[in-house]
């Protein structure tokens, strides 16, 4: 048995056994369990604007936006701020029924929280994890990138843990999703405004 598998198994078991107080969440990111508090007021405001707009955009497509759900990939677990998946999540269960399998998630969205560790988690570590899982579209809504920017990443390369295409769109300009069930969805000022 190789050492990496041992660590993955230990982390997986520890994560499943965690009982966190309300207002905290735990994820397995790049070989570590990370516990973080839920975001400040601006964080849920942006998430709810995105979710409501996505619900309208996805209506009739067979897909829907979800929040506060586990996305599972090879004994890794993430809780994206939002993710798009089939309306019937029973179509994409993970093997232990703890969330949804990443293979059935065409898009994830993270709203960056303040603080160096939080910013680095969403911009760097989660980017690599989502690419490793082959999630087709990763959207980062980032108030801390100069005056704010939306990053739309696509064409994941799981072997290199990178995305082949990255589009950075400053706040004030619409960032448009180019592929997948949310194709044509625009993130503009009605969502990112203060």
C-alpha positions in Angstrom: 0.0 0.0 0.0 1.5 3.4 -0.9 1.8 6.2 1.6 -0.4 8.7 -0.3 -3.3 6.2 -0.2 -2.8 5.8 3.5 -3.0 9.6 4.1 -6.1 9.9 1.9 -7.9 7.1 3.8 -6.9 8.6 7.2 -8.1 12.1 6.1 -11.3 10.6 4.7 -12.2 8.8 7.9 -11.4 11.8 10.0 -13.5 14.1 7.8 -16.5 11.8 8.0 -16.2 11.6 11.8 -16.1 15.4 12.3 -19.0 17.1 14.2 -18.4 20.8 13.7 -20.4 23.6 15.4 -22.9 25.5 13.4 -21.2 28.1 11.2 -18.1 26.0 10.3 -17.4 23.7 7.5 -14.6 21.2 6.8 -13.0 20.3 3.4 -10.2 18.0 2.3 -7.9 20.2 0.2 -4.6 19.0 -1.1 -3.8 16.5 1.7 -5.2 18.5 4.6 -8.5 18.9 6.4 -9.3 22.6 6.4 -11.9 24.0 8.8 -13.3 27.5 8.0 -16.1 29.7 9.3 -18.9 30.8 7.0 -18.3 34.1 5.3 -19.1 37.7 6.3 -22.3 39.4 5.1 -21.0 40.2 1.6 -20.2 36.5 1.0 -23.8 35.2 1.3 -25.1 38.3 -0.5 -23.0 37.4 -3.5 -23.8 33.7 -3.3 -27.6 34.3 -3.1 -27.5 36.8 -6.1 -25.6 34.2 -8.1 -27.9 31.3 -7.0 -31.1 33.2 -7.9 -29.8 34.3 -11.3 -28.6 30.8 -12.0 -31.9 29.3 -11.1 -33.6 31.4 -13.7 -30.9 30.7 -16.3 -31.0 27.0 -15.8 -34.8 26.6 -15.7 -35.8 23.8 -18.0 -32.2 22.6 -18.6 -32.4 19.6 -16.2 -29.7 21.3 -14.1 -29.9 23.5 -10.9 -27.6 25.4 -8.6 -26.8 24.0 -5.2 -25.0 25.4 -2.1 -23.7 23.9 1.1 -23.3 20.4 -0.5 -20.4 18.1 -0.5 -18.7 17.5 -3.9 -16.6 14.3 -3.6 -13.7 13.1 -5.8 -11.5 10.1 -4.8 -11.8 10.6 -1.1 -11.5 14.4 -1.3 -14.4 16.5 -0.2 -15.1 20.1 -1.1 -18.0 22.4 -0.3 -18.1 25.0 -3.1 -20.1 28.1 -2.5 -22.3 27.0 -5.4 -22.2 24.2 -7.8 -24.3 23.2 -10.8 -25.5 19.6 -11.1 -28.5 17.6 -12.4 -31.9 18.6 -10.8 -32.1 15.1 -9.4 -28.9 14.7 -7.4 -29.6 11.0 -7.1 -28.2 10.8 -10.7 -24.7 11.6 -9.4 -24.3 10.1 -5.9 -20.8 9.5 -4.5 -20.0 5.9 -3.5 -20.8 6.5 0.2 -23.8 8.8 -0.2 -22.2 11.7 1.5 -22.6 14.2 -1.4 -22.4 14.3 -5.2 -19.7 12.8 -7.3 -17.5 15.5 -9.0 -17.9 13.7 -12.3 -21.6 14.9 -12.4 -20.7 18.6 -11.6 -20.2 20.7 -14.7 -19.5 23.9 -12.8 -18.4 25.2 -9.4 -18.4 28.8 -8.1 -16.3 30.2 -5.2 -16.8 33.6 -3.8 -13.4 34.6 -2.3 -13.4 35.4 1.4 -11.1 38.0 3.0 -7.8 36.9 4.5 -4.6 35.6 3.0 -5.3 31.9 3.7 -8.9 32.1 2.3 -7.8 34.0 -0.8 -5.0 31.5 -1.5 -7.4 28.5 -0.9 -9.9 29.7 -3.6 -7.4 31.1 -6.1 -4.7 28.4 -5.9 -5.5 25.2 -4.0 -9.1 24.7 -4.9 -8.3 25.6 -8.5 -5.9 22.7 -8.6 -8.3 20.4 -6.8 -11.2 21.2 -9.2 -8.9 20.7 -12.2 -7.7 17.4 -10.9 -11.3 16.3 -10.6 -12.0 17.4 -14.2 -14.7 19.8 -13.3 -15.3 21.6 -16.6 -15.9 25.2 -15.4 -14.6 26.9 -12.3 -15.8 30.4 -11.6 -14.1 32.6 -9.0 -15.8 35.8 -7.9 -13.1 37.8 -6.3 -13.6 41.2 -4.5 -9.9 41.2 -3.6 -8.5 41.1 -7.1 -7.8 44.8 -7.6 -11.2 46.5 -7.8 -12.8 43.1 -8.1 -12.8 40.5 -10.9 -14.6 37.3 -12.1 -12.3 34.5 -13.3 -13.9 31.9 -15.6 -11.6 28.8 -15.9 -12.3 26.0 -18.3 -10.7 23.1 -20.1 -9.3 21.3 -17.0 -6.2 19.1 -17.3 -6.4 16.6 -14.4 -2.9 15.4 -14.9 -1.4 18.9 -14.6 -4.0 20.1 -12.1 -4.5 23.2 -14.3 -7.2 24.8 -16.4 -6.3 25.4 -20.1 -8.3 28.6 -20.4 -8.6 31.4 -17.9 -10.6 34.6 -18.5 -10.3 37.4 -16.0 -13.1 39.9 -16.3 -13.0 43.1 -14.1 -16.1 44.1 -12.2 -18.2 46.4 -14.4 -17.9 44.1 -17.4 -20.0 40.9 -17.9 -18.2 37.6 -17.4 -20.0 35.0 -19.6 -19.9 31.3 -19.2 -19.0 29.8 -22.6 -19.9 26.1 -22.1 -21.9 23.6 -20.2 -25.5 23.8 -18.8 -24.8 27.4 -17.7 -23.6 28.5 -21.2 -24.5 32.1 -21.8 -24.9 32.9 -18.1 -23.5 36.4 -17.4 -22.1 37.6 -14.1 -22.3 41.4 -14.2 -22.9 44.4 -12.0 -26.4 43.2 -10.9 -24.5 40.4 -9.0 -21.2 42.0 -8.1 -22.4 45.5 -7.0 -21.7 46.6 -3.5 
